[in-house]
């Protein structure tokens, strides 16, 4: 994997330096975000906690990937300025587990006691079968009438 920095731009307002990079990976699949963060951290001499990969785009059919990375001045600045889904993607933040509304979070430390097995409800009794005389009282389904065959069309022969 060969990493090349294409552009470097300082952004003091957002406390970061923005980088555009290109990776050539001829004999390997597209590298993961974590692999790229590691390589960039080595090359830029920045701790991994301050480096955020914004996006990576692989070219179809070519062993090249271009992307954008952000090197913040501190890890706190990275976590407060970057968007949440980007931090989750980079492994700097854990994904929040959604809970149903109105439910409280159960303590994870104590395992729950096993619940006693539930007794299965008995199936509802089947209705009694109709007597032979009642079965004959039901009307039979109407049968479809047979279609009459089509008459051959008369030939249009003009006689002169």
Secondary structure, DSSP 8 states (H G I E B T S, - for coil): -EEEEEEEEEEGGGTEEEEEEEEE-TTS----HHHHHHHHHHHHT--GGGEEEEEEEE-TTSSEEEEEEEEESSHHHHHHHS-HHHHHHHTSS-------TT-----SSS---------------------HHHHHHS----------------------
